[in-house]
Amino acid sequence: MTRDQIKQAVIDIISDVLPDDDCSELEPDKNLRDQLDLDSMDFLDIVMELRKQYGVEVPEEDYPKLATLAGCIDYLEPKLQDQ
């Protein structure tokens, strides 16, 4: 997957988890929790969807790496390069 495809996949997952929030204007380097009404359960839902849809296991110690959209892309790029 390209970086743009990964970005869109993350946005799609966030949109599924938070259907009432507008994800079209997310700032890549701003904390997702600051931009969205995202609580810890929503975050876990996003992580679970990444695993379900793409087979990506995210250990709990790596959760801070997914705090921003850019962080998600950087973290997922090497894991999804063959998809």
C-alpha positions, 0 to 999 in steps of 0.5 A, a space after each residue: 500500500 502507498 502512503 496515500 492508501 494507508 492514510 485513506 484506510 485509516 480515515 475510513 476506519 476512523 469514520 466507521 468508528 466515529 460516524 458522526 465526526 468529519 474526518 475529511 479535514 484531519 491535520 496529519 501532525 495534530 493529535 487525533 484525540 484533540 481533533 475528534 471526540 475520541 475516547 480510549 474505547 474508540 481508539 481500541 476499536 480503531 486498533 481492532 479494525 486495523 487487525 481485522 482488516 489488514 492483519 496488523 497487530 499493534 502491541 499496547 506499547 506502540 499505541 502512542 505511535 498512533 496518536 496522529 494521522 501521520 504517526 499512523 501512516 509512518 507506523 503502518 507503512 512498513 507493515 502494509 508495504 506488501 498489501 
